[in-house]
């Protein structure tokens, strides 16, 4: 999945991934997700999309 080895302090079952969002999309997500819930909201949205593809 990734080319580099993880550093010893990295989480073992997750990988950090940089992603670029259009400003308007990001504003919409932040508005509905609420403060401090961005990552959780995006992960749940990804899981919903994956489940709908089954």
mmCIF entry with sequence, helices, sheets and N, C-alpha, C, O atoms, coordinates in Angstrom:
data_MODEL
# 
_entry.id   MODEL 
# 
_entity.id                         1 
_entity.type                       polymer 
_entity.pdbx_number_of_molecules   1 
# 
_entity_poly.entity_id                      1 
_entity_poly.type                           'polypeptide(L)' 
_entity_poly.nstd_linkage                   no 
_entity_poly.nstd_monomer                   no 
_entity_poly.pdbx_seq_one_letter_code       
;(UNK)(UNK)(UNK)(UNK)(UNK)(UNK)(UNK)(UNK)(UNK)(UNK)(UNK)(UNK)(UNK)(UNK)(UNK)(UNK)
(UNK)(UNK)(UNK)(UNK)(UNK)(UNK)(UNK)(UNK)(UNK)(UNK)(UNK)(UNK)(UNK)(UNK)(UNK)(UNK)
(UNK)(UNK)(UNK)(UNK)(UNK)(UNK)(UNK)(UNK)(UNK)(UNK)(UNK)(UNK)(UNK)(UNK)(UNK)(UNK)
(UNK)(UNK)(UNK)(UNK)(UNK)(UNK)
;
_entity_poly.pdbx_seq_one_letter_code_can   XXXXXXXXXXXXXXXXXXXXXXXXXXXXXXXXXXXXXXXXXXXXXXXXXXXXXX 
_entity_poly.pdbx_strand_id                 A 
# 
loop_
_entity_poly_seq.entity_id 
_entity_poly_seq.num 
_entity_poly_seq.mon_id 
_entity_poly_seq.hetero 
1 1  UNK n 
1 2  UNK n 
1 3  UNK n 
1 4  UNK n 
1 5  UNK n 
1 6  UNK n 
1 7  UNK n 
1 8  UNK n 
1 9  UNK n 
1 10 UNK n 
1 11 UNK n 
1 12 UNK n 
1 13 UNK n 
1 14 UNK n 
1 15 UNK n 
1 16 UNK n 
1 17 UNK n 
1 18 UNK n 
1 19 UNK n 
1 20 UNK n 
1 21 UNK n 
1 22 UNK n 
1 23 UNK n 
1 24 UNK n 
1 25 UNK n 
1 26 UNK n 
1 27 UNK n 
1 28 UNK n 
1 29 UNK n 
1 30 UNK n 
1 31 UNK n 
1 32 UNK n 
1 33 UNK n 
1 34 UNK n 
1 35 UNK n 
1 36 UNK n 
1 37 UNK n 
1 38 UNK n 
1 39 UNK n 
1 40 UNK n 
1 41 UNK n 
1 42 UNK n 
1 43 UNK n 
1 44 UNK n 
1 45 UNK n 
1 46 UNK n 
1 47 UNK n 
1 48 UNK n 
1 49 UNK n 
1 50 UNK n 
1 51 UNK n 
1 52 UNK n 
1 53 UNK n 
1 54 UNK n 
# 
_struct_asym.id          A 
_struct_asym.entity_id   1 
# 
loop_
_struct_conf.conf_type_id 
_struct_conf.id 
_struct_conf.pdbx_PDB_helix_id 
_struct_conf.beg_label_comp_id 
_struct_conf.beg_label_asym_id 
_struct_conf.beg_label_seq_id 
_struct_conf.pdbx_beg_PDB_ins_code 
_struct_conf.end_label_comp_id 
_struct_conf.end_label_asym_id 
_struct_conf.end_label_seq_id 
_struct_conf.pdbx_end_PDB_ins_code 
_struct_conf.beg_auth_comp_id 
_struct_conf.beg_auth_asym_id 
_struct_conf.beg_auth_seq_id 
_struct_conf.end_auth_comp_id 
_struct_conf.end_auth_asym_id 
_struct_conf.end_auth_seq_id 
_struct_conf.pdbx_PDB_helix_class 
_struct_conf.details 
_struct_conf.pdbx_PDB_helix_length 
HELX_P HELX_P1 AA1 UNK A 23 ? UNK A 33 ? UNK A 23 UNK A 33 1 ? 11 
HELX_P HELX_P2 AA2 UNK A 38 ? UNK A 52 ? UNK A 38 UNK A 52 1 ? 15 
# 
_struct_conf_type.id          HELX_P 
_struct_conf_type.criteria    ? 
_struct_conf_type.reference   ? 
# 
loop_
_atom_site.group_PDB 
_atom_site.id 
_atom_site.type_symbol 
_atom_site.label_atom_id 
_atom_site.label_alt_id 
_atom_site.label_comp_id 
_atom_site.label_asym_id 
_atom_site.label_entity_id 
_atom_site.label_seq_id 
_atom_site.pdbx_PDB_ins_code 
_atom_site.Cartn_x 
_atom_site.Cartn_y 
_atom_site.Cartn_z 
_atom_site.occupancy 
_atom_site.B_iso_or_equiv 
_atom_site.pdbx_formal_charge 
_atom_site.auth_seq_id 
_atom_site.auth_comp_id 
_atom_site.auth_asym_id 
_atom_site.auth_atom_id 
_atom_site.pdbx_PDB_model_num 
ATOM 1   N N  . UNK A 1 1  ? 0.818   -1.190 0.000  1.00 0.00 ? 1  UNK A N  1 
ATOM 2   C CA . UNK A 1 1  ? 0.000   0.000  0.000  1.00 0.00 ? 1  UNK A CA 1 
ATOM 3   C C  . UNK A 1 1  ? 0.863   1.254  0.000  1.00 0.00 ? 1  UNK A C  1 
ATOM 4   O O  . UNK A 1 1  ? 0.552   2.219  -0.699 1.00 0.00 ? 1  UNK A O  1 
ATOM 5   N N  . UNK A 1 2  ? 1.909   1.251  0.751  1.00 0.00 ? 2  UNK A N  1 
ATOM 6   C CA . UNK A 1 2  ? 2.792   2.412  0.769  1.00 0.00 ? 2  UNK A CA 1 
ATOM 7   C C  . UNK A 1 2  ? 4.219   1.940  0.578  1.00 0.00 ? 2  UNK A C  1 
ATOM 8   O O  . UNK A 1 2  ? 4.567   0.823  0.961  1.00 0.00 ? 2  UNK A O  1 
ATOM 9   N N  . UNK A 1 3  ? 5.046   2.789  -0.015 1.00 0.00 ? 3  UNK A N  1 
ATOM 10  C CA . UNK A 1 3  ? 6.418   2.407  -0.325 1.00 0.00 ? 3  UNK A CA 1 
ATOM 11  C C  . UNK A 1 3  ? 7.349   2.514  0.870  1.00 0.00 ? 3  UNK A C  1 
ATOM 12  O O  . UNK A 1 3  ? 8.264   1.705  1.022  1.00 0.00 ? 3  UNK A O  1 
ATOM 13  N N  . UNK A 1 4  ? 7.123   3.502  1.714  1.00 0.00 ? 4  UNK A N  1 
ATOM 14  C CA . UNK A 1 4  ? 8.018   3.733  2.847  1.00 0.00 ? 4  UNK A CA 1 
ATOM 15  C C  . UNK A 1 4  ? 7.602   2.897  4.045  1.00 0.00 ? 4  UNK A C  1 
ATOM 16  O O  . UNK A 1 4  ? 6.428   2.562  4.204  1.00 0.00 ? 4  UNK A O  1 
ATOM 17  N N  . UNK A 1 5  ? 8.575   2.561  4.887  1.00 0.00 ? 5  UNK A N  1 
ATOM 18  C CA . UNK A 1 5  ? 8.254   1.900  6.139  1.00 0.00 ? 5  UNK A CA 1 
ATOM 19  C C  . UNK A 1 5  ? 7.699   2.931  7.106  1.00 0.00 ? 5  UNK A C  1 
ATOM 20  O O  . UNK A 1 5  ? 8.098   4.095  7.088  1.00 0.00 ? 5  UNK A O  1 
ATOM 21  N N  . UNK A 1 6  ? 6.778   2.492  7.948  1.00 0.00 ? 6  UNK A N  1 
ATOM 22  C CA . UNK A 1 6  ? 6.210   3.400  8.933  1.00 0.00 ? 6  UNK A CA 1 
ATOM 23  C C  . UNK A 1 6  ? 7.218   3.655  10.044 1.00 0.00 ? 6  UNK A C  1 
ATOM 24  O O  . UNK A 1 6  ? 8.018   2.789  10.398 1.00 0.00 ? 6  UNK A O  1 
ATOM 25  N N  . UNK A 1 7  ? 7.157   4.849  10.573 1.00 0.00 ? 7  UNK A N  1 
ATOM 26  C CA . UNK A 1 7  ? 7.996   5.186  11.715 1.00 0.00 ? 7  UNK A CA 1 
ATOM 27  C C  . UNK A 1 7  ? 7.464   4.480  12.949 1.00 0.00 ? 7  UNK A C  1 
ATOM 28  O O  . UNK A 1 7  ? 6.290   4.110  12.989 1.00 0.00 ? 7  UNK A O  1 
ATOM 29  N N  . UNK A 1 8  ? 8.289   4.291  13.938 1.00 0.00 ? 8  UNK A N  1 
ATOM 30  C CA . UNK A 1 8  ? 7.908   3.517  15.117 1.00 0.00 ? 8  UNK A CA 1 
ATOM 31  C C  . UNK A 1 8  ? 6.738   4.131  15.874 1.00 0.00 ? 8  UNK A C  1 
ATOM 32  O O  . UNK A 1 8  ? 6.010   3.417  16.564 1.00 0.00 ? 8  UNK A O  1 
ATOM 33  N N  . UNK A 1 9  ? 6.546   5.447  15.758 1.00 0.00 ? 9  UNK A N  1 
ATOM 34  C CA . UNK A 1 9  ? 5.462   6.090  16.499 1.00 0.00 ? 9  UNK A CA 1 
ATOM 35  C C  . UNK A 1 9  ? 4.161   6.175  15.690 1.00 0.00 ? 9  UNK A C  1 
ATOM 36  O O  . UNK A 1 9  ? 3.146   6.642  16.207 1.00 0.00 ? 9  UNK A O  1 
ATOM 37  N N  . UNK A 1 10 ? 4.182   5.733  14.435 1.00 0.00 ? 10 UNK A N  1 
ATOM 38  C CA . UNK A 1 10 ? 2.971   5.755  13.615 1.00 0.00 ? 10 UNK A CA 1 
ATOM 39  C C  . UNK A 1 10 ? 1.995   4.681  14.072 1.00 0.00 ? 10 UNK A C  1 
ATOM 40  O O  . UNK A 1 10 ? 2.393   3.669  14.649 1.00 0.00 ? 10 UNK A O  1 
ATOM 41  N N  . UNK A 1 11 ? 0.731   4.907  13.811 1.00 0.00 ? 11 UNK A N  1 
ATOM 42  C CA . UNK A 1 11 ? -0.295  3.909  14.111 1.00 0.00 ? 11 UNK A CA 1 
ATOM 43  C C  . UNK A 1 11 ? -0.090  2.701  13.212 1.00 0.00 ? 11 UNK A C  1 
ATOM 44  O O  . UNK A 1 11 ? 0.269   2.843  12.043 1.00 0.00 ? 11 UNK A O  1 
ATOM 45  N N  . UNK A 1 12 ? -0.317  1.525  13.752 1.00 0.00 ? 12 UNK A N  1 
ATOM 46  C CA . UNK A 1 12 ? -0.014  0.314  12.998 1.00 0.00 ? 12 UNK A CA 1 
ATOM 47  C C  . UNK A 1 12 ? -1.073  -0.044 11.959 1.00 0.00 ? 12 UNK A C  1 
ATOM 48  O O  . UNK A 1 12 ? -0.745  -0.663 10.947 1.00 0.00 ? 12 UNK A O  1 
ATOM 49  N N  . UNK A 1 13 ? -2.320  0.325  12.177 1.00 0.00 ? 13 UNK A N  1 
ATOM 50  C CA . UNK A 1 13 ? -3.375  -0.096 11.248 1.00 0.00 ? 13 UNK A CA 1 
ATOM 51  C C  . UNK A 1 13 ? -4.011  1.074  10.516 1.00 0.00 ? 13 UNK A C  1 
ATOM 52  O O  . UNK A 1 13 ? -5.176  1.005  10.123 1.00 0.00 ? 13 UNK A O  1 
ATOM 53  N N  . UNK A 1 14 ? -3.257  2.139  10.333 1.00 0.00 ? 14 UNK A N  1 
ATOM 54  C CA . UNK A 1 14 ? -3.772  3.265  9.557  1.00 0.00 ? 14 UNK A CA 1 
ATOM 55  C C  . UNK A 1 14 ? -2.621  3.933  8.818  1.00 0.00 ? 14 UNK A C  1 
ATOM 56  O O  . UNK A 1 14 ? -1.458  3.816  9.203  1.00 0.00 ? 14 UNK A O  1 
ATOM 57  N N  . UNK A 1 15 ? -2.973  4.629  7.760  1.00 0.00 ? 15 UNK A N  1 
ATOM 58  C CA . UNK A 1 15 ? -1.992  5.326  6.945  1.00 0.00 ? 15 UNK A CA 1 
ATOM 59  C C  . UNK A 1 15 ? -2.481  6.740  6.699  1.00 0.00 ? 15 UNK A C  1 
ATOM 60  O O  . UNK A 1 15 ? -3.639  6.941  6.335  1.00 0.00 ? 15 UNK A O  1 
ATOM 61  N N  . UNK A 1 16 ? -1.615  7.717  6.894  1.00 0.00 ? 16 UNK A N  1 
ATOM 62  C CA . UNK A 1 16 ? -1.978  9.096  6.627  1.00 0.00 ? 16 UNK A CA 1 
ATOM 63  C C  . UNK A 1 16 ? -1.937  9.326  5.118  1.00 0.00 ? 16 UNK A C  1 
ATOM 64  O O  . UNK A 1 16 ? -0.999  8.911  4.437  1.00 0.00 ? 16 UNK A O  1 
ATOM 65  N N  . UNK A 1 17 ? -2.964  9.991  4.614  1.00 0.00 ? 17 UNK A N  1 
ATOM 66  C CA . UNK A 1 17 ? -3.078  10.251 3.184  1.00 0.00 ? 17 UNK A CA 1 
ATOM 67  C C  . UNK A 1 17 ? -3.462  11.714 2.995  1.00 0.00 ? 17 UNK A C  1 
ATOM 68  O O  . UNK A 1 17 ? -4.435  12.188 3.583  1.00 0.00 ? 17 UNK A O  1 
ATOM 69  N N  . UNK A 1 18 ? -2.697  12.424 2.174  1.00 0.00 ? 18 UNK A N  1 
ATOM 70  C CA . UNK A 1 18 ? -3.035  13.814 1.878  1.00 0.00 ? 18 UNK A CA 1 
ATOM 71  C C  . UNK A 1 18 ? -4.033  13.844 0.739  1.00 0.00 ? 18 UNK A C  1 
ATOM 72  O O  . UNK A 1 18 ? -3.904  13.097 -0.230 1.00 0.00 ? 18 UNK A O  1 
ATOM 73  N N  . UNK A 1 19 ? -5.036  14.715 0.857  1.00 0.00 ? 19 UNK A N  1 
ATOM 74  C CA . UNK A 1 19 ? -6.065  14.820 -0.173 1.00 0.00 ? 19 UNK A CA 1 
ATOM 75  C C  . UNK A 1 19 ? -6.438  16.289 -0.334 1.00 0.00 ? 19 UNK A C  1 
ATOM 76  O O  . UNK A 1 19 ? -6.462  17.045 0.636  1.00 0.00 ? 19 UNK A O  1 
ATOM 77  N N  . UNK A 1 20 ? -6.723  16.676 -1.552 1.00 0.00 ? 20 UNK A N  1 
ATOM 78  C CA . UNK A 1 20 ? -7.092  18.065 -1.834 1.00 0.00 ? 20 UNK A CA 1 
ATOM 79  C C  . UNK A 1 20 ? -8.595  18.128 -2.106 1.00 0.00 ? 20 UNK A C  1 
ATOM 80  O O  . UNK A 1 20 ? -9.125  17.349 -2.898 1.00 0.00 ? 20 UNK A O  1 
ATOM 81  N N  . UNK A 1 21 ? -9.277  19.067 -1.436 1.00 0.00 ? 21 UNK A N  1 
ATOM 82  C CA . UNK A 1 21 ? -10.702 19.293 -1.627 1.00 0.00 ? 21 UNK A CA 1 
ATOM 83  C C  . UNK A 1 21 ? -10.918 20.649 -2.275 1.00 0.00 ? 21 UNK A C  1 
ATOM 84  O O  . UNK A 1 21 ? -10.198 21.602 -1.976 1.00 0.00 ? 21 UNK A O  1 
ATOM 85  N N  . UNK A 1 22 ? -11.897 20.746 -3.154 1.00 0.00 ? 22 UNK A N  1 
ATOM 86  C CA . UNK A 1 22 ? -12.300 22.045 -3.661 1.00 0.00 ? 22 UNK A CA 1 
ATOM 87  C C  . UNK A 1 22 ? -12.848 22.846 -2.481 1.00 0.00 ? 22 UNK A C  1 
ATOM 88  O O  . UNK A 1 22 ? -13.466 22.283 -1.579 1.00 0.00 ? 22 UNK A O  1 
ATOM 89  N N  . UNK A 1 23 ? -12.622 24.152 -2.490 1.00 0.00 ? 23 UNK A N  1 
ATOM 90  C CA . UNK A 1 23 ? -13.018 25.003 -1.362 1.00 0.00 ? 23 UNK A CA 1 
ATOM 91  C C  . UNK A 1 23 ? -14.498 24.865 -1.025 1.00 0.00 ? 23 UNK A C  1 
ATOM 92  O O  . UNK A 1 23 ? -14.867 24.739 0.143  1.00 0.00 ? 23 UNK A O  1 
ATOM 93  N N  . UNK A 1 24 ? -15.341 24.890 -2.049 1.00 0.00 ? 24 UNK A N  1 
ATOM 94  C CA . UNK A 1 24 ? -16.783 24.818 -1.807 1.00 0.00 ? 24 UNK A CA 1 
ATOM 95  C C  . UNK A 1 24 ? -17.182 23.491 -1.164 1.00 0.00 ? 24 UNK A C  1 
ATOM 96  O O  . UNK A 1 24 ? -18.003 23.466 -0.247 1.00 0.00 ? 24 UNK A O  1 
ATOM 97  N N  . UNK A 1 25 ? -16.602 22.391 -1.642 1.00 0.00 ? 25 UNK A N  1 
ATOM 98  C CA . UNK A 1 25 ? -16.896 21.078 -1.073 1.00 0.00 ? 25 UNK A CA 1 
ATOM 99  C C  . UNK A 1 25 ? -16.432 21.008 0.374  1.00 0.00 ? 25 UNK A C  1 
ATOM 100 O O  . UNK A 1 25 ? -17.153 20.502 1.234  1.00 0.00 ? 25 UNK A O  1 
ATOM 101 N N  . UNK A 1 26 ? -15.251 21.504 0.646  1.00 0.00 ? 26 UNK A N  1 
ATOM 102 C CA . UNK A 1 26 ? -14.719 21.500 2.004  1.00 0.00 ? 26 UNK A CA 1 
ATOM 103 C C  . UNK A 1 26 ? -15.610 22.304 2.946  1.00 0.00 ? 26 UNK A C  1 
ATOM 104 O O  . UNK A 1 26 ? -15.881 21.868 4.065  1.00 0.00 ? 26 UNK A O  1 
ATOM 105 N N  . UNK A 1 27 ? -16.061 23.456 2.508  1.00 0.00 ? 27 UNK A N  1 
ATOM 106 C CA . UNK A 1 27 ? -16.952 24.282 3.333  1.00 0.00 ? 27 UNK A CA 1 
ATOM 107 C C  . UNK A 1 27 ? -18.246 23.542 3.647  1.00 0.00 ? 27 UNK A C  1 
ATOM 108 O O  . UNK A 1 27 ? -18.741 23.603 4.772  1.00 0.00 ? 27 UNK A O  1 
ATOM 109 N N  . UNK A 1 28 ? -18.791 22.849 2.662  1.00 0.00 ? 28 UNK A N  1 
ATOM 110 C CA . UNK A 1 28 ? -20.032 22.096 2.875  1.00 0.00 ? 28 UNK A CA 1 
ATOM 111 C C  . UNK A 1 28 ? -19.828 20.966 3.880  1.00 0.00 ? 28 UNK A C  1 
ATOM 112 O O  . UNK A 1 28 ? -20.664 20.748 4.757  1.00 0.00 ? 28 UNK A O  1 
ATOM 113 N N  . UNK A 1 29 ? -18.720 20.254 3.749  1.00 0.00 ? 29 UNK A N  1 
ATOM 114 C CA . UNK A 1 29 ? -18.431 19.154 4.676  1.00 0.00 ? 29 UNK A CA 1 
ATOM 115 C C  . UNK A 1 29 ? -18.260 19.686 6.086  1.00 0.00 ? 29 UNK A C  1 
ATOM 116 O O  . UNK A 1 29 ? -18.849 19.151 7.025  1.00 0.00 ? 29 UNK A O  1 
ATOM 117 N N  . UNK A 1 30 ? -17.462 20.730 6.247  1.00 0.00 ? 30 UNK A N  1 
ATOM 118 C CA . UNK A 1 30 ? -17.225 21.287 7.576  1.00 0.00 ? 30 UNK A CA 1 
ATOM 119 C C  . UNK A 1 30 ? -18.512 21.797 8.207  1.00 0.00 ? 30 UNK A C  1 
ATOM 120 O O  . UNK A 1 30 ? -18.682 21.710 9.423  1.00 0.00 ? 30 UNK A O  1 
ATOM 121 N N  . UNK A 1 31 ? -19.410 22.321 7.404  1.00 0.00 ? 31 UNK A N  1 
ATOM 122 C CA . UNK A 1 31 ? -20.681 22.836 7.916  1.00 0.00 ? 31 UNK A CA 1 
ATOM 123 C C  . UNK A 1 31 ? -21.537 21.714 8.495  1.00 0.00 ? 31 UNK A C  1 
ATOM 124 O O  . UNK A 1 31 ? -22.114 21.873 9.571  1.00 0.00 ? 31 UNK A O  1 
ATOM 125 N N  . UNK A 1 32 ? -21.628 20.585 7.797  1.00 0.00 ? 32 UNK A N  1 
ATOM 126 C CA . UNK A 1 32 ? -22.472 19.490 8.276  1.00 0.00 ? 32 UNK A CA 1 
ATOM 127 C C  . UNK A 1 32 ? -21.763 18.582 9.277  1.00 0.00 ? 32 UNK A C  1 
ATOM 128 O O  . UNK A 1 32 ? -22.413 17.994 10.141 1.00 0.00 ? 32 UNK A O  1 
ATOM 129 N N  . UNK A 1 33 ? -20.442 18.460 9.174  1.00 0.00 ? 33 UNK A N  1 
ATOM 130 C CA . UNK A 1 33 ? -19.696 17.555 10.058 1.00 0.00 ? 33 UNK A CA 1 
ATOM 131 C C  . UNK A 1 33 ? -19.561 18.129 11.457 1.00 0.00 ? 33 UNK A C  1 
ATOM 132 O O  . UNK A 1 33 ? -19.543 17.382 12.435 1.00 0.00 ? 33 UNK A O  1 
ATOM 133 N N  . UNK A 1 34 ? -19.466 19.430 11.561 1.00 0.00 ? 34 UNK A N  1 
ATOM 134 C CA . UNK A 1 34 ? -19.272 20.050 12.864 1.00 0.00 ? 34 UNK A CA 1 
ATOM 135 C C  . UNK A 1 34 ? -17.801 20.135 13.214 1.00 0.00 ? 34 UNK A C  1 
ATOM 136 O O  . UNK A 1 34 ? -16.961 19.449 12.631 1.00 0.00 ? 34 UNK A O  1 
ATOM 137 N N  . UNK A 1 35 ? -17.513 20.974 14.161 1.00 0.00 ? 35 UNK A N  1 
ATOM 138 C CA . UNK A 1 35 ? -16.132 21.228 14.560 1.00 0.00 ? 35 UNK A CA 1 
ATOM 139 C C  . UNK A 1 35 ? -15.486 19.970 15.140 1.00 0.00 ? 35 UNK A C  1 
ATOM 140 O O  . UNK A 1 35 ? -16.047 19.327 16.028 1.00 0.00 ? 35 UNK A O  1 
ATOM 141 N N  . UNK A 1 36 ? -14.310 19.629 14.633 1.00 0.00 ? 36 UNK A N  1 
ATOM 142 C CA . UNK A 1 36 ? -13.549 18.508 15.172 1.00 0.00 ? 36 UNK A CA 1 
ATOM 143 C C  . UNK A 1 36 ? -13.975 17.137 14.678 1.00 0.00 ? 36 UNK A C  1 
ATOM 144 O O  . UNK A 1 36 ? -13.442 16.127 15.139 1.00 0.00 ? 36 UNK A O  1 
ATOM 145 N N  . UNK A 1 37 ? -14.927 17.077 13.746 1.00 0.00 ? 37 UNK A N  1 
ATOM 146 C CA . UNK A 1 37 ? -15.430 15.782 13.280 1.00 0.00 ? 37 UNK A CA 1 
ATOM 147 C C  . UNK A 1 37 ? -15.137 15.512 11.811 1.00 0.00 ? 37 UNK A C  1 
ATOM 148 O O  . UNK A 1 37 ? -15.721 14.600 11.226 1.00 0.00 ? 37 UNK A O  1 
ATOM 149 N N  . UNK A 1 38 ? -14.250 16.282 11.210 1.00 0.00 ? 38 UNK A N  1 
ATOM 150 C CA . UNK A 1 38 ? -13.997 16.180 9.776  1.00 0.00 ? 38 UNK A CA 1 
ATOM 151 C C  . UNK A 1 38 ? -13.531 14.782 9.370  1.00 0.00 ? 38 UNK A C  1 
ATOM 152 O O  . UNK A 1 38 ? -14.122 14.173 8.478  1.00 0.00 ? 38 UNK A O  1 
ATOM 153 N N  . UNK A 1 39 ? -12.498 14.272 10.001 1.00 0.00 ? 39 UNK A N  1 
ATOM 154 C CA . UNK A 1 39 ? -11.954 12.953 9.627  1.00 0.00 ? 39 UNK A CA 1 
ATOM 155 C C  . UNK A 1 39 ? -12.994 11.858 9.789  1.00 0.00 ? 39 UNK A C  1 
ATOM 156 O O  . UNK A 1 39 ? -13.142 10.995 8.923  1.00 0.00 ? 39 UNK A O  1 
ATOM 157 N N  . UNK A 1 40 ? -13.709 11.898 10.898 1.00 0.00 ? 40 UNK A N  1 
ATOM 158 C CA . UNK A 1 40 ? -14.739 10.891 11.145 1.00 0.00 ? 40 UNK A CA 1 
ATOM 159 C C  . UNK A 1 40 ? -15.804 10.951 10.059 1.00 0.00 ? 40 UNK A C  1 
ATOM 160 O O  . UNK A 1 40 ? -16.233 9.915  9.550  1.00 0.00 ? 40 UNK A O  1 
ATOM 161 N N  . UNK A 1 41 ? -16.230 12.152 9.703  1.00 0.00 ? 41 UNK A N  1 
ATOM 162 C CA . UNK A 1 41 ? -17.266 12.322 8.687  1.00 0.00 ? 41 UNK A CA 1 
ATOM 163 C C  . UNK A 1 41 ? -16.796 11.788 7.339  1.00 0.00 ? 41 UNK A C  1 
ATOM 164 O O  . UNK A 1 41 ? -17.538 11.079 6.659  1.00 0.00 ? 41 UNK A O  1 
ATOM 165 N N  . UNK A 1 42 ? -15.577 12.123 6.956  1.00 0.00 ? 42 UNK A N  1 
ATOM 166 C CA . UNK A 1 42 ? -15.043 11.678 5.664  1.00 0.00 ? 42 UNK A CA 1 
ATOM 167 C C  . UNK A 1 42 ? -14.899 10.157 5.647  1.00 0.00 ? 42 UNK A C  1 
ATOM 168 O O  . UNK A 1 42 ? -15.232 9.522  4.646  1.00 0.00 ? 42 UNK A O  1 
ATOM 169 N N  . UNK A 1 43 ? -14.407 9.561  6.738  1.00 0.00 ? 43 UNK A N  1 
ATOM 170 C CA . UNK A 1 43 ? -14.266 8.103  6.790  1.00 0.00 ? 43 UNK A CA 1 
ATOM 171 C C  . UNK A 1 43 ? -15.624 7.420  6.668  1.00 0.00 ? 43 UNK A C  1 
ATOM 172 O O  . UNK A 1 43 ? -15.764 6.429  5.951  1.00 0.00 ? 43 UNK A O  1 
ATOM 173 N N  . UNK A 1 44 ? -16.634 7.957  7.378  1.00 0.00 ? 44 UNK A N  1 
ATOM 174 C CA . UNK A 1 44 ? -17.972 7.374  7.300  1.00 0.00 ? 44 UNK A CA 1 
ATOM 175 C C  . UNK A 1 44 ? -18.544 7.503  5.889  1.00 0.00 ? 44 UNK A C  1 
ATOM 176 O O  . UNK A 1 44 ? -19.196 6.581  5.397  1.00 0.00 ? 44 UNK A O  1 
ATOM 177 N N  . UNK A 1 45 ? -18.304 8.639  5.239  1.00 0.00 ? 45 UNK A N  1 
ATOM 178 C CA . UNK A 1 45 ? -18.780 8.837  3.865  1.00 0.00 ? 45 UNK A CA 1 
ATOM 179 C C  . UNK A 1 45 ? -18.119 7.833  2.924  1.00 0.00 ? 45 UNK A C  1 
ATOM 180 O O  . UNK A 1 45 ? -18.773 7.287  2.036  1.00 0.00 ? 45 UNK A O  1 
ATOM 181 N N  . UNK A 1 46 ? -16.835 7.592  3.116  1.00 0.00 ? 46 UNK A N  1 
ATOM 182 C CA . UNK A 1 46 ? -16.117 6.608  2.289  1.00 0.00 ? 46 UNK A CA 1 
ATOM 183 C C  . UNK A 1 46 ? -16.672 5.207  2.515  1.00 0.00 ? 46 UNK A C  1 
ATOM 184 O O  . UNK A 1 46 ? -16.863 4.451  1.562  1.00 0.00 ? 46 UNK A O  1 
ATOM 185 N N  . UNK A 1 47 ? -16.931 4.857  3.782  1.00 0.00 ? 47 UNK A N  1 
ATOM 186 C CA . UNK A 1 47 ? -17.485 3.535  4.087  1.00 0.00 ? 47 UNK A CA 1 
ATOM 187 C C  . UNK A 1 47 ? -18.866 3.367  3.464  1.00 0.00 ? 47 UNK A C  1 
ATOM 188 O O  . UNK A 1 47 ? -19.189 2.299  2.943  1.00 0.00 ? 47 UNK A O  1 
ATOM 189 N N  . UNK A 1 48 ? -19.691 4.431  3.518  1.00 0.00 ? 48 UNK A N  1 
ATOM 190 C CA . UNK A 1 48 ? -21.018 4.369  2.909  1.00 0.00 ? 48 UNK A CA 1 
ATOM 191 C C  . UNK A 1 48 ? -20.907 4.141  1.406  1.00 0.00 ? 48 UNK A C  1 
ATOM 192 O O  . UNK A 1 48 ? -21.655 3.347  0.836  1.00 0.00 ? 48 UNK A O  1 
ATOM 193 N N  . UNK A 1 49 ? -19.985 4.829  0.776  1.00 0.00 ? 49 UNK A N  1 
ATOM 194 C CA . UNK A 1 49 ? -19.798 4.669  -0.679 1.00 0.00 ? 49 UNK A CA 1 
ATOM 195 C C  . UNK A 1 49 ? -19.329 3.259  -1.011 1.00 0.00 ? 49 UNK A C  1 
ATOM 196 O O  . UNK A 1 49 ? -19.819 2.644  -1.958 1.00 0.00 ? 49 UNK A O  1 
ATOM 197 N N  . UNK A 1 50 ? -18.378 2.747  -0.230 1.00 0.00 ? 50 UNK A N  1 
ATOM 198 C CA . UNK A 1 50 ? -17.887 1.387  -0.462 1.00 0.00 ? 50 UNK A CA 1 
ATOM 199 C C  . UNK A 1 50 ? -19.004 0.360  -0.282 1.00 0.00 ? 50 UNK A C  1 
ATOM 200 O O  . UNK A 1 50 ? -19.124 -0.573 -1.076 1.00 0.00 ? 50 UNK A O  1 
ATOM 201 N N  . UNK A 1 51 ? -19.814 0.529  0.753  1.00 0.00 ? 51 UNK A N  1 
ATOM 202 C CA . UNK A 1 51 ? -20.918 -0.407 0.997  1.00 0.00 ? 51 UNK A CA 1 
ATOM 203 C C  . UNK A 1 51 ? -21.954 -0.361 -0.117 1.00 0.00 ? 51 UNK A C  1 
ATOM 204 O O  . UNK A 1 51 ? -22.567 -1.380 -0.438 1.00 0.00 ? 51 UNK A O  1 
ATOM 205 N N  . UNK A 1 52 ? -22.152 0.803  -0.702 1.00 0.00 ? 52 UNK A N  1 
ATOM 206 C CA . UNK A 1 52 ? -23.137 0.917  -1.782 1.00 0.00 ? 52 UNK A CA 1 
ATOM 207 C C  . UNK A 1 52 ? -22.625 0.292  -3.079 1.00 0.00 ? 52 UNK A C  1 
ATOM 208 O O  . UNK A 1 52 ? -23.410 0.014  -3.985 1.00 0.00 ? 52 UNK A O  1 
ATOM 209 N N  . UNK A 1 53 ? -21.324 0.073  -3.171 1.00 0.00 ? 53 UNK A N  1 
ATOM 210 C CA . UNK A 1 53 ? -20.725 -0.515 -4.375 1.00 0.00 ? 53 UNK A CA 1 
ATOM 211 C C  . UNK A 1 53 ? -20.759 -2.041 -4.354 1.00 0.00 ? 53 UNK A C  1 
ATOM 212 O O  . UNK A 1 53 ? -20.439 -2.681 -5.356 1.00 0.00 ? 53 UNK A O  1 
ATOM 213 N N  . UNK A 1 54 ? -21.140 -2.623 -3.231 1.00 0.00 ? 54 UNK A N  1 
ATOM 214 C CA . UNK A 1 54 ? -21.141 -4.092 -3.097 1.00 0.00 ? 54 UNK A CA 1 
ATOM 215 C C  . UNK A 1 54 ? -22.292 -4.716 -3.837 1.00 0.00 ? 54 UNK A C  1 
ATOM 216 O O  . UNK A 1 54 ? -22.442 -5.937 -3.828 1.00 0.00 ? 54 UNK A O  1 
# 
